[in-house]
Each structure stands twice: as structure tokens, then as C-alpha cells.
């Protein structure tokens, strides 16, 4: 019986030390999203005096991005969230339903690929105007 108790204790110690709580992904489930928008971040850059911000949250569990975009100094014609690295132009992943007034609010469930781009810092908010149809102000989205 003493030998069995010793073996049971030893097995318990081995099992306990094997569980070291070494999770690879320690980022929170819900993260803060933000961007500062201006013409100098457009590709190519422009001299627009317009500015804007994006704030929101990203829920990794549901892949839901919730956003509020504000702008001032111009009248946008369209707006989107695009996928591309800083300094690059890319395709639309989240179209804004209306940009008629600030703030623009909404949410979107991202695909796995688009969520990976967001997590990697490869997404940006872009607001377009008649003066700058390819984009008047832009800002890359960062997560914290």
C-alpha cells in the first residue's frame, strides 16, 4: 500500500509540473481598435487639411469589429475599411453603409483571413471624396 501511495504521489507531481500554463496567445479576447486619419497617410499622400479618427473594439472570439469613425474638414463620398499593409493600397473588406454625417458607426464580422490581417496591422480606414476619389484621409488600424 505504501508503494502504491508513493507511485500515486509521484504521478500527481509529474502531472502538476507538466501543466505550466504556457499559453502562446495571451492577448485579451476583446481589444481596443483605433486609427488617426489624414491625407499624409494616403498612397500617394495628399495635402488635404481634413482629419478623422476611428475608435472601436475587436472581439477575437466572434471576429466582430465595432467602429466609430469621425471626420472633419471635408465631405466624404464613400468610406471603407481596406486590407493592406501600411504604405500599400488594398481591397475593401468592410464598406460603410453611409458617410453622410459624422460619426459613422457600425460593426462587421470579419472572415478568418481579414481577421488575421487586422491582427497583423494590415488594415486601414479610408474616406474618399470628389476631390480625392482614391481617398482623402486614411489611417491604419492598431489594436491594443
C-alpha positions as CSV (number, residue, x, y, z in Angstrom):
1,X,0.0,0.0,0.0
2,X,2.9,2.4,0.8
3,X,4.4,1.7,-2.6
4,X,1.1,2.5,-4.3
5,X,0.7,5.8,-2.4
6,X,4.3,6.7,-3.4
7,X,3.6,6.0,-7.0
8,X,0.3,7.9,-6.9
9,X,2.1,10.9,-5.3
10,X,4.8,10.8,-8.0
11,X,2.3,10.6,-10.8
12,X,0.5,13.6,-9.4
13,X,3.7,15.6,-9.2
14,X,4.6,14.8,-12.8
15,X,1.1,15.8,-14.0
16,X,1.3,19.1,-12.0
17,X,4.6,20.1,-13.4
18,X,3.6,19.3,-16.9
19,X,0.8,21.9,-16.7
20,X,2.9,25.1,-16.8
21,X,0.1,27.4,-18.1
22,X,2.3,28.4,-21.1
23,X,-0.4,29.7,-23.4
24,X,1.0,31.1,-26.6
25,X,-1.7,33.7,-27.1
26,X,-2.1,35.9,-24.1
27,X,-3.9,38.8,-25.9
28,X,-7.3,39.7,-24.5
29,X,-10.5,38.4,-26.2
30,X,-11.7,42.0,-26.7
31,X,-9.2,44.5,-27.9
32,X,-9.3,48.3,-28.4
33,X,-9.1,49.4,-32.1
34,X,-8.0,52.9,-33.2
35,X,-6.7,54.9,-36.1
36,X,-5.9,58.5,-36.9
37,X,-6.8,59.6,-40.4
38,X,-5.2,62.3,-42.5
39,X,-4.1,62.9,-46.1
40,X,-0.4,62.2,-45.4
41,X,-1.2,58.6,-44.9
42,X,-2.9,58.2,-48.3
43,X,-1.0,56.3,-51.0
44,X,0.1,58.6,-52.7
45,X,-0.1,61.2,-49.9
46,X,-2.1,64.4,-50.5
47,X,-2.2,67.8,-48.9
48,X,-5.8,67.7,-47.6
49,X,-6.4,69.5,-44.3
50,X,-9.2,67.1,-43.4
51,X,-8.7,64.8,-40.4
52,X,-10.5,61.9,-38.7
53,X,-10.4,59.2,-36.1
54,X,-11.6,55.6,-35.8
55,X,-12.2,54.0,-32.4
56,X,-13.8,50.7,-31.5
57,X,-13.3,47.2,-30.4
58,X,-12.4,43.9,-31.9
59,X,-13.7,40.7,-30.4
60,X,-11.3,37.8,-31.3
61,X,-13.8,35.2,-30.2
62,X,-16.6,36.3,-32.6
63,X,-14.3,38.1,-35.1
64,X,-16.5,41.2,-34.7
65,X,-15.1,44.7,-35.3
66,X,-17.2,47.5,-33.9
67,X,-16.2,51.0,-35.1
68,X,-17.0,54.7,-34.8
69,X,-15.3,56.9,-37.4
70,X,-15.4,60.7,-37.1
71,X,-14.2,63.2,-39.7
72,X,-13.9,67.0,-40.1
73,X,-12.8,69.4,-42.8
74,X,-14.4,67.8,-45.9
75,X,-17.5,66.0,-47.2
76,X,-16.8,62.3,-47.9
77,X,-18.4,60.5,-50.8
78,X,-17.6,57.0,-49.6
79,X,-15.7,55.1,-46.9
80,X,-14.4,51.7,-46.2
81,X,-12.0,49.5,-44.2
82,X,-9.4,48.1,-46.5
83,X,-6.9,45.3,-46.2
84,X,-3.2,46.2,-46.9
85,X,0.0,46.9,-45.1
86,X,0.9,50.5,-44.3
87,X,2.1,52.2,-47.5
88,X,0.1,49.9,-49.7
89,X,-3.4,50.1,-51.2
90,X,-5.7,47.1,-50.9
91,X,-9.2,45.9,-51.4
92,X,-12.3,46.8,-49.4
93,X,-13.2,44.3,-46.5
94,X,-15.8,46.5,-44.7
95,X,-17.9,49.0,-46.7
96,X,-19.6,51.8,-44.7
97,X,-23.3,52.0,-45.4
98,X,-23.4,55.8,-45.2
99,X,-20.8,58.5,-44.8
100,X,-23.3,61.4,-44.9
101,X,-22.7,62.6,-41.4
102,X,-20.0,62.2,-38.7
103,X,-19.8,59.9,-36.8
104,X,-20.0,56.8,-38.9
105,X,-20.9,53.8,-36.6
106,X,-21.2,50.1,-37.4
107,X,-19.9,46.6,-36.9
108,X,-18.8,43.8,-39.1
109,X,-18.0,40.1,-38.7
110,X,-14.6,39.5,-40.4
111,X,-13.6,36.4,-42.3
112,X,-10.7,34.5,-40.8
113,X,-8.3,35.9,-43.4
114,X,-9.5,39.5,-42.8
115,X,-9.3,39.0,-39.0
116,X,-5.7,37.8,-39.4
117,X,-4.9,41.0,-41.4
118,X,-6.4,43.1,-38.7
119,X,-4.4,41.3,-36.0
120,X,-1.2,41.8,-38.1
121,X,-1.8,45.6,-38.5
122,X,-2.6,45.3,-42.2
123,X,-6.0,47.1,-42.3
124,X,-6.8,50.8,-42.7
125,X,-9.8,53.2,-42.7
126,X,-10.2,55.2,-45.9
127,X,-12.6,58.1,-46.6
128,X,-13.0,59.2,-50.2
129,X,-14.2,62.5,-51.6
130,X,-14.9,64.0,-55.0
131,X,-11.7,66.0,-54.7
132,X,-9.7,62.8,-53.9
133,X,-11.7,59.9,-55.3
134,X,-9.0,57.3,-54.4
135,X,-9.0,58.5,-50.8
136,X,-8.8,61.9,-49.0
137,X,-7.9,60.7,-45.5
138,X,-6.6,57.3,-44.3
139,X,-5.4,55.7,-41.1
140,X,-4.0,52.3,-40.3
141,X,-5.9,50.4,-37.6
142,X,-4.0,49.4,-34.5
143,X,-5.1,47.0,-31.8
144,X,-4.3,47.2,-28.1
